[in-house]
Amino acid sequence: MTIQTIKRAVLKFAKDEDGLTIVEYAVAGGLITVAVVASFIALGGKVDTTIQSLCQAVNKNVAC
């Protein structure tokens, strides 16, 4: 490999925007995943309490 070949490869890589698009989608997907996990953690206790209340209201003599 010569310096010219390496230089051309680096310039081609720098001008290629397809890689940037993939990175953007990966970052967006990661942020969505973090938001979903945070929502589950924040609402988990409230949902469990509500389900337990409903279970006890329906089955007064049966443990849930």
DOMITI-830772 format. One record per residue (C-alpha): residue number from 1; residue in three letters; x, y, z. Coordinates in nm, 2 decimals. Layout:
   resi   resn       xx       yy       zz
    NUM    ALA        X        Y        Z
...
# end
This chain:
   resi   resn       xx       yy       zz
      1    MET     0.00     0.00     0.00
      2    THR     0.12     0.34    -0.08
      3    ILE     0.05     0.67     0.09
      4    GLN    -0.18     0.77    -0.21
      5    THR    -0.39     0.46    -0.16
      6    ILE    -0.43     0.52     0.21
      7    LYS    -0.51     0.89     0.15
      8    ARG    -0.78     0.79    -0.11
      9    ALA    -0.93     0.54     0.13
     10    VAL    -0.94     0.79     0.41
     11    LEU    -1.10     1.06     0.20
     12    LYS    -1.36     0.81     0.06
     13    PHE    -1.45     0.70     0.41
     14    ALA    -1.48     1.07     0.53
     15    LYS    -1.71     1.15     0.24
     16    ASP    -1.93     0.84     0.28
     17    GLU    -2.25     0.94     0.46
     18    ASP    -2.40     0.59     0.49
     19    GLY    -2.20     0.51     0.80
     20    LEU    -2.32     0.83     0.97
     21    THR    -2.69     0.73     0.90
     22    ILE    -2.64     0.39     1.07
     23    VAL    -2.48     0.56     1.37
     24    GLU    -2.77     0.80     1.40
     25    TYR    -3.02     0.51     1.39
     26    ALA    -2.82     0.33     1.65
     27    VAL    -2.81     0.63     1.88
     28    ALA    -3.19     0.69     1.83
     29    GLY    -3.26     0.32     1.91
     30    GLY    -3.05     0.34     2.22
     31    LEU    -3.23     0.65     2.35
     32    ILE    -3.57     0.49     2.28
     33    THR    -3.46     0.18     2.47
     34    VAL    -3.34     0.39     2.77
     35    ALA    -3.68     0.57     2.77
     36    VAL    -3.88     0.25     2.77
     37    VAL    -3.67     0.10     3.05
     38    ALA    -3.70     0.42     3.26
     39    SER    -4.08     0.42     3.21
     40    PHE    -4.11     0.05     3.32
     41    ILE    -3.90     0.12     3.63
     42    ALA    -4.09     0.44     3.71
     43    LEU    -4.44     0.28     3.66
     44    GLY    -4.36    -0.07     3.78
     45    GLY    -4.46    -0.02     4.14
     46    LYS    -4.78     0.17     4.06
     47    VAL    -4.89    -0.09     3.81
     48    ASP    -4.82    -0.37     4.06
     49    THR    -5.01    -0.20     4.33
     50    THR    -5.31    -0.14     4.09
     51    ILE    -5.31    -0.51     3.98
     52    GLN    -5.29    -0.63     4.34
     53    SER    -5.59    -0.40     4.44
     54    LEU    -5.79    -0.53     4.14
     55    CYS    -5.71    -0.89     4.23
     56    GLN    -5.81    -0.84     4.59
     57    ALA    -6.14    -0.67     4.49
     58    VAL    -6.23    -0.96     4.25
     59    ASN    -6.11    -1.24     4.48
     60    LYS    -6.19    -1.12     4.83
     61    ASN    -6.12    -1.46     4.99
     62    VAL    -5.84    -1.58     4.77
     63    ALA    -5.48    -1.46     4.79
     64    CYS    -5.33    -1.30     4.48
# end
